[in-house]
Amino acid sequence: MYLASPLKVKIMQDNRMLNYIKDVLENMPTGWLNLTTHKLDIYDEELAKTQFLNQFESLFNDNNSKTSSLNIIPTAYDYIRLGHPLSCVLEWAIANLNNLEPENVISFSSKTTPVLAILRKNLLENKNTQILYSGDLPASFDAEVLKKVYNYNFELKQVEKGTAVSKFHGSTVYILHQDEISKIELNSNIDFHINTYGHLGSILIVNGEENESYVSDIQHVRRRETIAMTPSNCLVALKSLTEKTSFDAKNGNTETNKTLVLDSITAITGTPTKPLVGSSGLSVQYAIMMGLINDALENHKGKPIKFIVPPNCYGGTNDQARRVAACIDNVEVVDLPVDGDNEMVQSIDRILNEIASEDAIPYIIAEIPTNPRVEVPNLIDLKNALGKVRKTSKGETAIDPVFILDQTFCPNVHFLGEGEILSTVRTISYASGSKFPSGGQCTAGYVVGNQKTESLMQKIEKHLLLCDNEATSLQYEILAKQMPSMTQRIKDAYKNTREFVNFIHETLPSAKINFVSEELAAQGFTPSVFSLDLPTKGNTNEEKETYKRALNLKLINLMITEIPNESKFCVSYGQLKGCYWTIPATSTQGTTKEGDKDYIVRASLSPNLDLELHKKVFLDFVENI
């Protein structure tokens, strides 16, 4: 009896897999390509990627590529910045071709951040790194800045492709540029293969069992400082893989779209400096942090750097700040209490006095309105607290703060232009573009600065580009289309939200609603998100908390069950249609300390939804409490 050789068997298996992926690409649900956020009710964070791939592999074994079957697989990640169905399929395919576990293959939109992910872990573990590369390094790679500012240590060597690589005491990283997606030649002496693919991004392979402890750390860098390869670029990569062809060049309209986007941001924010657009809000925030650290190291050598951050703010902000501080000796995170019994301006004033006394450099990150309590401080008091001249313990003039304002909830409010409230103190403002700017259609983010931050904005741009985290072509295209209507969408969504909040107040007056006052709305603060502290009962605090948490889920499940086409259990905001519900403590505050989490309901309404139906379902909920 004839037996095929192992090589022939492997080729047959690979061809079967590639043919299956071709069918999947023909039949995939539209949401795989165009959704930025996925439903939390079919997502288990503990099983991110693996639950999706286990069921995807079952379909592969059954040769089932029906749209209906693909559509019911549990979502891979709740948000495409972290990963998504197409990135998982791409990583699974490359893993199969190379006899690897899918966890060991990680795709990035950036070509340099995968290198930074390895350098970060090796810095914390005091481990040597050598970076080998054939041809040219990614254009944005700046070895000197990575060593001086990021505190990373490594040796850099150019080698010819195919050169024998000897064993190294530490980690060996090999960077190679390719024009098509294909099987990768692995080398046992190379710990990490990073293949770069032009505008698509890069794919990192963790090679060898001894390096598997890196997987979760690398994934966390992708989660916090950059994004996964985007769905549209993963689709291009998968077609290159299945058709064995080079991928297409970049969208030719990128520069035109970029100009339109920058002009829109300038007009909407009224700012004088050049805006910067990144692949996500956290990509932008990372560039802000590293740009400010760069400036401090150059202009205030040896002085401590303090990032002042609300402990209950968005988990990504909180986590990223602490991750940066962990890598750089003279950087520290200071808690800024802003919600509830704590008032933002008083907290800022007190902390700035303490930091001035230490002759340290203060950088404040804060949301206005705050998330999830939707509070706005007295802006005149804020301006005065930021602008106050303080003295060090030696009587010298202290370094003035930089206020880093996250205004994602209200991106239309003018803070920084000439004559505006924060034009006279060093202030930078940024927003997540996945919210109102794109209407939930992409993950991009942007940052602007006032006149006093022009030199800082140049540093921020330097680090945005170094991390290869600028917005992608498609992100610019989406923003160019959506941003001109943003201001009107904000007005319409606020109108719906105000009406719904008033209705809840009338039908369930015992609930505590966190939303802006009519007076604040008249000043231009018109968010379309509110949080709801539902009434509870019980004999002890534990009983009351347990009852309330169950009630939160009861409300959300009723909304998404009764209005499935509009209500979604999801973390987003600023979407074009529908209504999104979440519990901040279990979603946006994922990495926040337990005691600072908010177990309340947060809802965000769009300009386009059936408000009367939402009122009716909410009334049903109230009548059945």
N, C-alpha and C positions, 0 to 999 in steps of 0.2 A: 504493500500500500504506500502511495506517495504521501510524504509529509512535507509541508511547506517549511522553509527555513524560518527561524525566528525573525530575521530581517523582513522577509516577505509578509509574514503575519503582521508585523508592526506596521508596514506600509498599508496593508489592507485595512487595519484598524484605524489608522490615521485618515485614510480616504473616506471611510464610513463616517467618522466623526465630522470631517470637513463638509461632507455632503449633507449631513444632518444640520449643521449650522447654517448652510445655505438655505435650507427649508425654513429654519427658525427665523432667519432674517426676512424671508418672504412673508411669514405669517405672524410676526411678533405683534403684540398689542401696541397701539399707538402711544400709550402712556410710557412705554419703555424708552421712547425717544424724546417725548416732550414734557413729561412731568418732572418737577423739581422736588416735590414732597410726596410722600406716600402715606397710606393710612396706617395709623398706629395700632388699630385693632387687628391687623393681620401681620404684625411685626413683633418679633421677640429679639430685643437687643442682645441678649446673651448668645443668641444663635445667628447673629448678623453674618451674612454671606453663606454660612454652612447650611442653614435650613433651606435657603433658596436653591443652592447647588445640589443638595441631596435629592430634592424633588425634580430638579432639572435633569439630573443624571438618570433618575427613574424613567422620565419621559424619553430620554435618549435610548435607554436599553429597550424600551418598547417601540422605538422609532415613531414616537408620537410628537408631531410638531404642530398640532392643531392650535389655532388661536385661542379657542375656548379653554384648552388645557394649560397653555402658557399663562393665560390671564389669571388663573386661580392659584398660582404658586405664591407662597408667602413672600412678601417683599424682602429684598436683599438688605437694604438700609432704609431708614426713614427719610433720608435727605440725600440728594445726589452728590452733594459736596463730598460725602463720605464714601460713596460707591453706589452702584445701581445695577439693574439686571444686565445691561450690555457690558459693563466693566467686568462683572463676574463671569459672564460667558467668555469674554476675551481671555481673562486670566485662567479660566478652566481649560480652554482650548490649548493655550501655550503650555500649561502644566502637563496636559495629556501628551502633547508632542514630545516633551522632554522628560517624561516619566517622573514627574514631580507632584507633590500635593498642591492643590489650588491655592492654599493659604500662603505658599511660598512665592507666589507670583502677584505683584502689586503694581497696578498701573497708575501713573501720575499725569496730570495736565502739564506739570513743570518738568523741565529737563535737569534742573540743578537740585531741587528739594530732596529727591531720593538720596543724593549724596550727603546732604545735610542731615538727613535722618540717621544715617549710619554714624556720621561724625558725632552727632549728639550723644548717642548711646555710648560710643567709645570714650567720649570726654568724661561722662559720668562714671564709667567703669575703669578709667585710667588705662585705656588700651590703645596700642599703636595702630595707625592706619596708613596704608600706602594706596594711592590712587593712580592706576595705570590708565592710559588712554591711547587710542589709535586715531590718527588724523588730528582733528582739532577738538579742543574742549568746547562745551557749550559756550556761546559768545558771552553769556552773562556770568560765567564762573570767574570769581575774583578771589584768588587764593590769599592775597594779603589782607583783604577785609575780613575774610572768614577766620583768619588767625587772630587779627587784632581786635575785632569787634565781637565776633561770635565765640571767641575763645577756643576754637577748634584747632586740633593738632594733626598734621598729616604730612606725608612725603608725596610729591607729585612727579610722575615719570611718564614721558611719552615713549611708546613702544610701537614696533611694527606689528600689524595684524598677524596673528599666528605665531608670534614669538613665544618661545618656551618661558613659562612663568614658574619661578622657583618658590618653594615654601617660604612664607614670611612670618615672623613672630608678631602676630597681631592679625588685623583684617586686611585682605586684599580686595580692592574694588576695581573693576574693569569697566570703563566707559567706551562704548562703540556706537557710532552713528550708522543707521541703516535707512535705506529708502523703501524697503518693503517689510512686511511682518512675516516672519518665517521661523522655523525651528532654530534654536540658539545652540551654538557649540559650547557646551559646558566644559570647564576645566576644574579638576579637583583642587588645584592650588588657588583658585579664585573663589572667594567667599561670596561676593556679590557681583553679579553681572547687571549692568545698567545699559540698556539699549535705548538710544534716543531716536526719535522719529519726527524730526522737523517740527512743524506746527501742531502735530498730534500730541506730543508730550514724550513720555518715556515709559518703559516697563522694567521693573526691578525684579531680579530673580535671587532669592535667598538660597544659596547652594550649600548642601551638606547639613547633616543632623546637628552638628555642633553649633550651627548658626540659627537654629529654629527659635531660640529665645529672642531673636531680633524682630520676629514677625509682628508681635503686638505693639512693640515700640515704634516700628516703622509705620504701621497702620495708624498709630496715634498722631504721628507727625502729619500724615495725610489728612487726618480728621481735624487738626487744629491749626496748621500753618499753611495749608494749600488745599487743593482739591484733587479728586480722582480724575483720570482722563474722562472728558465729557461724553455724554451719550452719542452726540453727533460724530465726534472723533473716534470713539470706539467702533461705531458702525463702519467708518472708513477703514479702520484697522482690520476689522473682521472680514470685510470684503477683500482687502489686500491679502489676507491670510488664506481665504477660501479660493480666491481666483488666481493666487500666486502672481500678483501684479504689483507694480509700484503704486503708491497712493497719490492722489491728486494734489496739486499745489494749493496754496492758501487762497482763500476767497479774495478776488481782485478788488472788491469794494471796501476792504477793511479801512483804509485811510480816510475814505469819504465818510463812512459810518462813524469812525472815531471822531472826526471833526464835528459831525452833527451831535454826537453824544457830549463832547466837551462843551460845545456851545449851549446845549440844553442845561447841563449842570450849572454852568456859569449864570445863565439866566434865572434858573430856579432858585439858586442859593444866593445870588447877588454878591458873589465873592470876587476879589480882585486877582487871586493867584490862579495858576494853571491847575485844573483838576487832574487827579490821577484815578485810573480805573483798574481795579484788580479782578482776579478770577473769582473772589468771594469776599464777603465782609471781613472774615477772619484773615484772609490773605492780606487785605489792606491794613487791618489792625496790626498784624505782625510786622509789616513794613514800617508802620508808624513807630512801633516800639523800638525796632532795631535802628531806625533812622535817628530817633531821639537819643538812644544810647551812644550811637556813633558821634553825634554832636557833643554830647556830654564828655566823652573820652577825649575829644579834640580840644574843647574849650574850657573844661573844668576838670583837668587831670587829677585823679586820685580822690575826688569827692564822691561820697555815697550817692547812689541813684535810688530814688523811692518812687515806685508806682503805686498810686493811691486808688484803690478799686473797691466798689461796693461788694460786700461778701455775698449778697443775694442776687447780683446782676446775672445776665445771661451766662450760662455755664461755660461757654466757649471763651468768653472774655476772661473770666475768672481763672480758668484752667491755663489758658495761654500765658497770662501774666506770670503765674507761678512757675510755669515751665521755663520761661525766659530767665527768671530770677535764679532757678536751680543751676543754670549753666554759667552764670557770670557772677564772680565773687562779690562785687560791690553793688549789686542790684538786689533790692528787697521790695516785697509787696506789703503795703500797709492797708488795713481794712478801713473803708469809709462807710459808716452806717448812714443810710439815706431814707429809709422807709419807716412807716409806722410812727413810733415814739421819737424817732431820730429825724432831725431836720438837716437837709443836705448842706445848707450854707453854714450853719453852726458847726457841723462836723468838719467841713473844709477849713473854716477859720481856725479851729482848734488844732487840727493836724498840721496846717501850714505853719502855725506858730512853733510847734514842736520841731518840725523839720528845719525851719529857719535857724532855730537855736543850735541845731546840730551842724549847720552849714552844709546841708545836703541839697540835692537837686530834686524838686518836686514835679512829678508828672501825674496829673489827675485824669482818670478815665471814668466818665459818668454818663448815664443815659438821661435825656430829657425829652419827653416824660419818662419816668422810671418804669421799669418792667419787673414785675407785672402790676404794680400798684397804681401806675398811671398818674404819678404826682409830678408837679412842676414847682420848682423853688421860686422864691421871690427873686426875679432876675436882677433888679437893681442891687439888692443885698449881695447876690452872687458876684456881680461885677465889682463891687466895692471890696469884697473879701479877697478876690483874685488880684485886684490891683493894689492892695495895701502894701506899703513899703515896710518890710520887716528887717530885723537886725539879728545877726548871729550872736552867740553867747559872748563873743569877743567885741561886740559893738559894731561890726562891719555890716554893710548892706548885704542882705541875703539874696540868693538867686531867685528871681521871680518864677512863678509856676508856669507850666504849659497845661492848658485845659484841653483835654481830648474828649470831644463831645460826640457821643453816639446818638444821632437824632433819627434813627430808623423809624420810630413811631410817627414823627412829624417832620419829614424831610423838606417840607415846603416853608418852614419858618425861617425868616432871615435873622441870623445871629451875627454874621461876620462882616458884611459889607460896610462901606463907609457910613458912619453915623449910627450903625446898629449897636445893640446893647453890649456885645462882646468884641467890638472892633478895636478897643483900646488895650485889651489884655491878650497875651499870646494864646490864641485859640485855634484848634484844628477840629474840623467836624467831619464825621464819616457816616455812611449809611449802607445798609445791606441792600444791594440792588435786586435781590431775590424777592423783596417785598414790593413796595409801591413803584419803584423805578421801572421794573420789568413786568409788574403785574403777576409775579410768581412764575415767570417763564424761563429765567436763568438765575445762576447763583452770584453773578458779578456784584462788586461793591465799589464805592468811590469815596474819595477824600478831597476836601478843600481846606484852605487855610486863609486867615486874614492877612493883612499887609505885614503885620509884625512877625509872621512865620515863613516869609519867603525863603530864607536860607534853610529852614527846617524842612520845608516841602521838597527842596532839592535833595536833601539827604534821604527823605522818605522814598522819593522816586528811585534813587540809587539802589535801595534795598528791595523795592518792589521788583525791579528788573533783575537784580542779583539772584533773587529767589525764583526768577522766571514765572512770576505770578501776575503778569498783566492779563487783562481780560482777553478772551479768545475772539476770533473773528465773528463767530456766531453770536457771542455775547454782545459785542458791539452792534451787530445787526439788529438784535432784539431790542436793545436799549434805544437805538436810533428810532425804531418804530414806536416804542411805547412811551418814552419820556415826554414827548410833546403833550400827551393827554394826561400826564400824571397829576397836575394841580387840580384839574376838574374831577378826576376820579377820587382824589382825596376828599373834596367837598361832598360829592355824592355819597361816598361811603360813610362819612361822618354823619350825614343827615339820617341815613338808615340806622346807624348805631345809636344816635341820640334818641330816636323814636323807640327803638327796642329797649334801651336802658330805662326810659320813662315808663314803658309798659311793664317791665319787670318790677320797677319800684311800686307801681300801682297794684299789681297782682300778688307780689310777695314782699310786702314792706319790711318784713323781719330780716331779709337778706341784706348784707352789706355790699354795696356796689362801689367799686373803685373806678372812677371815670373823671374826666376833666369837668370843671364847673362851667356854667354858661359864661361867666366872666372871662375865664381862660380861653374859651372858644372864641370869644369876641376879640381876643388878642392874637388869634391865629393858630392856637393849639387845638387842632381838630383831628385827633386820632380816631381810628375806627376799631379800636380794641378796648375792651374793658375786662375787669376781673370781678368775680362774683364769689363772695363768702357766704355760702348757703347756711340757713339756720340749722341748728343741731339740737340734740337732746341726749340725755344720759345723766347718770349720777356722779361719774368721775370724769376727769379730764380725758382719760384714755377712752372711756366709753363715748364721750362726745366727739373726739377726734375720729374714732373708728366709724361712727355713724355718719359723720360729715363726708369722710372719704368715700364711703359706699354711695352716698347721695350724689356726690360729684359724678361718679361713673354712671349712676342711674340716669342722670340728666343727659350726659353726653351720648350714652347708648340709645336713649329714646330719640334724640335729635337725628343721629346718623341712621337709625333704623326707619324712622318715619319720613325723613326727607333725604333719601340716599343720593339723589342727584345734585343736592346742594350742600347739605351738611356733611362735614368730614372730620374725623378724629385725626387731627394733624396740627403741626406747630406753626404753620405759615401765617402770613399777614400781608395785606395789600394786594390780594389776589384779584383777578378780573371779575370773578363771579363766585357766588356761593358764600358759605359761612364755615369757618374753621373753629374747632374746639380743642382745647388741650388742658392738661394739668401741669403747670410749670415745674413742680417738684419732680415729676417723672419724665419730663421732656427737655425743655430748654435749660433747666437748672441741673441737668444730669450729673455734673461733676462738682456742684456746689455742696458745701458742708451740710450735713443733715439738718442741723439746728437752724440753718438760714434758708431752708427751702419753703416754698409756698404751696401748700396742699389746698389750692383753691381752683376754681374753674376760670380759664381765660378764653374769651371768645373774640373772634375778629370777623367783622362783616365787610362785604364788598359793596361796590356801587350797584351790583346787579344780582338781586335775589328776591325770592317770594317772601317778603317780610310778613305778610298776613299769615302765611302758613307757619312760619317760625313762631309767631305770637300764639297761634292756636295750639301748637304742640307744647309750647312752654306752659300754657294754661292747663293743658292735660296733666303735665308734670306736677304743677302746683296742687291740682285737685286730688292727686294720688299720693301726696306726701304723707 
